[in-house]
């Protein structure tokens, strides 16, 4: 049993697609059925309503979401006994539009909903701009949908329909909607029958029918649209057939539709085969594929220019073929295996005329295909290879003088050794020595040099070692036979060794390319900045091309040199022209192409899904006419990965921007909420006190008036501190906060802070513990006093359950530390990491707590941290034993070298002022 006769296994991709579709069917996604027609009036809505009535009769829950009857009585009659969802009224330009109410249907959640006119554009202020997007949301919600669609509304056919009818359809539906539909039912009508319906007023009102017949509904237009609808439906069915065959490992062909395969080889007739396949595909209106099979150990061509296969594949792609590459040793088996998997019905292949001897000695690929193909038509094109190519075959000669010197030197060394070393000139010994020279020539220099070395060894053997010596005359028949056998074996051995060398070199080149791709992919995984990515692209392009590489990125309408490796910051005019052309036309340009072939650089575009983001160039090496095809394919793979990585980085940056905007909105909301509360509270107290003084001042006692004035003073001071907090936060964020480096007596600082909060509620809980012999510290007295006041004020606000609040100062771990400690409720463990965050309030991490989101801006502690760190200190918070055992806030500063005396401090202050 040959390879091509082995049972086909299901393809993993087809199986995966089938499994995913089954999971969607079993899961929550709804099923979509589209009634497809060639034009309005063929009966799509009528057929959809008939299907809906049948579904309802089968017990399904059916709702009419939106159906346009267009005044057709027979269509309206089918709506009877069907539940019709109310439409949504939308005012637009003085008119009330009745639109499909998506929200109402989602809330109703029927089993099946009818949504007519899939390509309809929704009115402004609708949830989605297009009705097909409404349908997608219904499917996502698990609701099955019946819908209708005319073929001219398919996005890919928009230009075709415009050329046929002269009318540009404005409302289109992406082709993927039709491709992803679970069922497509073609509603067909002949052009004559449709025109009769139009005359009868069953499509448009009589006043509109005449204009429609003149423009859109003429027999030619309708026949062309009908063919488009039939072909599109047939293509979809054909894709389903191929997918089923692949998923179930079924051998083809099933001749439900013609499919053409053209085989591309490295012979001069491949272009002829491509053109013949294109003509055949046009005649049959069939899709076609260009296939090239690479043998795993085959020698790689020097460049695309010297490789007829690459030129033929490019021509096939330009003519509209799908290009495929596979790897395999048995060409007939691989071709037939590909044909059966892809339901190919006809194969096109070329062959050159050859002698009868070659026909006998060498297996012919066309003959093998004809012999082994079963149910597949094989077209064999015969042409004279010499006439087709325009030039005779020439061997690929090595460059430089070194290979020839190695060959001649080896032969000369062998001859000299045979003459000098005793007994080495015997026929068996000298033939072995000369054969070794041939093998080494093949290994070092390749098949061509090995073949020429074999001929030189043959001549040297005859001239120097066979009687009569120093002539090419052979006197004995045995010597002639020996000589001819030596020549045959030498050529065969040299050719085989050279082939092995070329195969090994090809394998090394492929391994090198794979390693470069792997290294590049690994580096991309750790790259998160575009600049780093572009640098990596330049380095790996240099590795792939083994020559200088350059990456140019688009900035607006211009290209700029981003990175080059080795570094380069200039480019000649022809290089700039090639780079711009490559970007504008999304095609390669420069040497080795048809555009600016004399340029010193070859540029290839970097394509993302949406645009050309830049180009990558490689410099010409010496007199190189074209870059290696294998190298360019590897470079294209690098660029494809780079494009994906660029899109990933762009999406990440966009997501970061969206997240930043979202965070800004949240902060703005928190700020407005906090400011409105913290401004309103003191303002309310001030306003109430002032109102009382104005209206009842004469009736109040002296102590009452003093209390109200004290309240006004305290609340104004509180308001001032809050505004100061906002200003300090702004300065901290912008880096504009300037701090002084005063000499501060910590005991005085503690006393001053306690005095300023003495009138706060619960101030009686305060106690002081600060020795007077602490060393001085360097900080801004006003700012540090505000920090200490904020910490004390925070403890007083949350003094619930506390019996004391201790303000202490002392030395700790070589630093001067000021602390505010209470024995109240303490701080929850989940709150501790966030206390110094902007707008964070205790209990915010656990909304169920009684004090969650308690009043306050959530700025005080954040400002304390910023001010302390701006002055070179540190601030910490602990709640050592959990809730119920208090909290401790500590501010510490390093101990500087102390001043010699008070006069030194005063002198320093005068200098600073």
Secondary structure, 3 states (H helix, E strand, C coil): CCHHHCCCCCCHHHHHHHHHHHHHHHCCCCCEEEEEECCCCCCHHHHHHHHHHHHHHCCCCEEEEECCCCCCHHHHHCCCCCEECCCEEEEECCEEEEECCHHHHHHHCCCEEEECCCCCECCCCCCCCEHHHHHHHHHHCCCEEEEEEEHHHEHHHHHHHHHHHCCCCCCCECHHHHHHCCEEEECCCCHHHHHHHHHCCCCCCHHHHHHHHHHCCCHHHHHHHHHHHHHHHHHHHHHHHHHHHHHHCCCCCCCCCCEEEEEECCCCCHHHHHHHHHHHHHHHCCEEEEEEEECCCCCCCCCHHHCHHHHHHHHHHHCCCEEEEEECCCHHHHHHHHHHHCCCCEEEEEEECCCHHHHHHCCCHHHHHHHHCCCCEEEEEEECHHHHHCCCCCCCCCCCCHHHHHHHHHHHHHHHHHHHCCCCCCHHHHHHHHHHHHHHHHHHHCHHHHHHHHHHHHHHHHHHHCCCCCCCCCCCHHHHHHHHHHHHHHHHHHHHHHHHHHHHHHHHHHHHHHHHHHHHHHHHHCCCCHHHHHHHHHHHHHHHHCCCEEEEEEECCEEEEEEEECCCCCCCHHHHHHHHHHHHHCCCEECCCCCCCCCCEEEEEEECCCCEEEEEEEECCCCCCCCCHHHHHHHHHHHHHHHHHHHHHHHHHHHHHHHHHHHHHHHHHHHHHHHHHHHHHHHHHHHHHHHHHHHHHHHCCHHHHHHHHHHHHHHHHHHHHHHHHHHHHHHHHHCCCCCCCEEECHHHHHHHHHHHCCCCCCHHHEEEEECCCCCCEEECHHHHHHHHHHHHHHHHHCCCCCCCEEEEEEEECCEEEEEEEECCCCCCHHHHCCCCCCCCCCCCCCCCCCCCCCCCCCCHHHHHHHHHHHCCCEEEEECCCCCCCCEEEEEEEECCCCCCCHHHHHHHHHHHC
